[in-house]
Amino acid sequence: MKSILIIGLGRFGRHMAHKFMENGHEVMAVDFKEGRADDAVGEIQQILIGDATEERFMESLGVRNFDLAVIAIGENFQTVLEITVLLKDLGCKYIVARATRDVHKKLLLRNGADYVVYAEREVAERLAIKFGADNIFDYVELTPEIGIYEIAVPKKWMGKSMVELSIRTKYHVSVMATKKQGKIFPLPHPNHVFEEDESVMVMGTMDDIRNIT
């Protein structure tokens, strides 16, 4: 179990807090707006009202004791940057910050952020890939070039095994798992025979995936 500090209780911050708690982690949330804090009472374990740009207030939280701090504020870059620098100065172990522009990402990484997320952009890109292709059900980006794609089993794979198909050599992708009736089966045996009613999770480039599907 990890201890997580969430700064900002807008939609993004609340979703993050809920997901962390679902996974068994301990969450403390901070927002300077009393109304937003009141709306989240009963949903999040610990909520404090305060200004995360104030050093004395942040010191009182003991930020160095958290495993992770998420700055979930999206509307004011200057505030995000100030909080990032303050968290770093106070010894925060790992900082995730939210950005809306590439230049903001660069500045945040240079000033203490360990990871920067484009919340709206990443969701938009994922949905564009998912709904822009008939045979791609889901997608997770690993790098700008490589991702993991859940795809329908290609017709030319059906009834054949990975060994028969020489997937890695011929198609330049790695099969990570298969999925059938909602259940995921990781790292299938090389002799696994693909069936029509399953999907397959493969790692590769978008061009490689297009060549398969």
KOLKOL-580871 format. One record per residue (C-alpha): residue in three letters; x, y, z. Coordinates in pm, whole numbers, plus 50000, padded with zeros to 5 digits. Layout:
<recs>
ALAXYZ
...
</recs>
This chain:
<recs>
MET500005000050000
LYS501245034749907
SER500435068450060
ILE499275093249795
LEU498845130949812
ILE496375145149558
ILE496445182949510
GLY493305195649340
LEU489825180649357
GLY488505187849012
ARG487275158948799
PHE490775146448720
GLY491895147549084
ARG488785129949210
HIS489055102648948
MET492695097149041
ALA491855095649412
HIS489045070349355
LYS491255047949143
PHE494075048349395
MET491665039249674
GLU490145011349465
ASN493634996749442
GLY494064997549820
HIS496215028649859
GLU495855055550126
VAL494885089649987
MET494995124750128
ALA493495152249910
VAL494025189749928
ASP492025217849767
PHE491805254949844
LYS488115256449745
GLU485865246550032
GLY482995237449798
ARG485035211949605
ALA486325196949928
ASP482795194450067
ASP481625176849749
ALA484265149949796
VAL483575143250166
GLY482555107050209
GLU484335097049888
ILE487955103249986
GLN489615091950309
GLN491245124750414
ILE490575159550279
LEU492185192150383
ILE491325227550274
GLY494395248550213
ASP496645266549965
ALA499225242649823
THR501445271849720
GLU501915281550086
GLU505125266650223
ARG503985265650587
PHE500795247050498
MET502645221750281
GLU505265216350550
SER502465207550792
LEU501395179050562
GLY504745161750587
VAL504985157450210
ARG508255138050231
ASN506325109850398
PHE504105104050092
ASP505195079149829
LEU503685100249555
ALA502195134849506
VAL499845142149215
ILE499295178449116
ALA495885175048952
ILE495355211948878
GLY494905219348509
GLU493635254748476
ASN496625274748606
PHE500135265148494
GLN501865290548720
THR500225274449023
VAL501235239448909
LEU504835250948862
GLU504955267649204
ILE503595236649376
THR506035214349187
VAL509025234749299
LEU507725236349657
LEU507135198649675
LYS510645192349544
ASP512165216349798
LEU510255198950078
GLY511645165049984
CYS508705148949804
LYS509745114649675
TYR507925114349341
ILE505885141549172
VAL503305137048898
ALA502125169948745
ARG499425178348494
ALA500105199348183
THR498255210947874
ARG501185222047653
ASP504575207647554
VAL506435238247680
HIS504765234048020
LYS505875197848032
LYS509495207647971
LEU509415234248243
LEU507795210748495
LEU510355183248431
ARG513195208248468
ASN511795221048797
GLY511145189248992
ALA508365169048830
ASP509195132348777
TYR506335125848536
VAL503985148948345
VAL500565138348222
TYR498445154047949
ALA495085143048086
GLU492775154447806
ARG495285147847528
GLU496085112447639
VAL492435103147670
ALA491685118947331
GLU494555100547160
ARG493575067447315
LEU489955071247207
ALA490975082546858
ILE492985050846812
LYS490335028946970
PHE487425042346766
GLY489375050946453
ALA490065014546363
ASP487514986846332
ASN489674959646486
ILE491414978346770
PHE489534975547100
ASP491974993247333
TYR495415009047341
VAL498105017947594
GLU501035039847489
LEU504445028547615
THR506535053247413
PRO505585076847128
GLU506435048146890
ILE505455016447080
GLY502135006547235
ILE500124976747352
TYR497014971247138
GLU494054948947204
ILE492934937146862
ALA490534912146712
VAL492304880046613
PRO493214885346244
LYS491434861146012
LYS494764848045881
TRP495724838246240
MET492584818646324
GLY493124781446375
LYS496904785646380
SER499434787046662
MET502054813646732
VAL504754788946631
GLU503084782446296
LEU502634819446232
SER506174829946339
ILE504544861446473
ARG507574879446609
THR509694872646299
LYS507014878146035
TYR504894905546190
HIS507424922746422
VAL505094922846724
SER505054904747058
VAL501944887247187
MET501454897947549
ALA498124881047626
THR494874867647489
LYS491404876747612
LYS488294855347604
GLN484884861147765
GLY486304890147966
LYS489224870048107
ILE492854878048027
PHE495384850247977
PRO498904864947990
LEU501904851547795
PRO500154824147597
HIS502094792347517
PRO503764792247174
ASN501454763447080
HIS498314783647163
VAL495854782046874
PHE493984814346803
GLU490194812946800
GLU487564835646650
ASP485904844746982
GLU489034858847149
SER491074890247119
VAL494844893647143
MET497054919747308
VAL500154927147105
MET503044951147153
GLY504444969446854
THR504285000846644
MET501095014346489
ASP502435005546143
ASP503004969546251
ILE499474967646392
ARG498004981346070
ASN499864954645874
ILE498294927646092
THR494744940446100
</recs>
